[in-house]
Amino acid sequence: MTLRARLAQRRSKEQTVAIARSIGSDRERFSELLSIFFGNDRILAQRAAWVLSYCAEFEPTLVEPHLSKLIDQLMRDDVHDAVKRSVVRLFESVEIPKKLAGKLFSICIDLLDDPKQSIAIRVFAMSAAFKAASGQPDLLNELRLITQTHLPHSTAGFRARAKNLFGKDILKI
């Protein structure tokens, strides 16, 4: 069965993980996944995005050459939340090159600071921004301040991620 046909089937986490595992380290199959992800079929792009995030977790070296193009997806207004959520999530699994860290940080700050974004996108953006700012105290402080402004009216998941990244003292505002 083709990758496109598998993505068109009933969606579940089990199936998504199975597809990602079947891609493994096969660059050709991964390239096929990317062409579906960047293609015009919005439903298949969403499903491919979920698989892509697991591919990044299982084989991060497959994703690394495409990080710049994936970051560009985060800036688009015409992609489904599932695409943004999966793309920002995959940055938890890959090394962020220094040349892309600033751009990723800026985009993630915008996503985090936008209450119209889904909570999952905002939480994953918080983690990706934290990782992109690693070793840069000024950026980490900026992230901390933005995170703190949203804590009073945030969800339990948002607060838990903030506590996980910054320690329990961030909750004392």
Sequence and secondary structure as in RCSB ss.txt:
>XXXX:A:sequence
MTLRARLAQRRSKEQTVAIARSIGSDRERFSELLSIFFGNDRILAQRAAWVLSYCAEFEPTLVEPHLSKLIDQLM
RDDVHDAVKRSVVRLFESVEIPKKLAGKLFSICIDLLDDPKQSIAIRVFAMSAAFKAASGQPDLLNELRLITQTH
LPHSTAGFRARAKNLFGKDILKI
>XXXX:A:secstr
  HHHHHHS   HHHHHHHHHHHTT HHHHHHHHHHHTSS HHHHHHHHHHHHHHHHH HHHHGGGHHHHHHHHT
 SSS HHHHHHHHHHTTTS   HHHHHHHHHHHHHHHH TTS HHHHHHHHHHHHHHTTT HHHHHHHHHHHHHH
GGG  HHHHHHHHHHH GGGG  
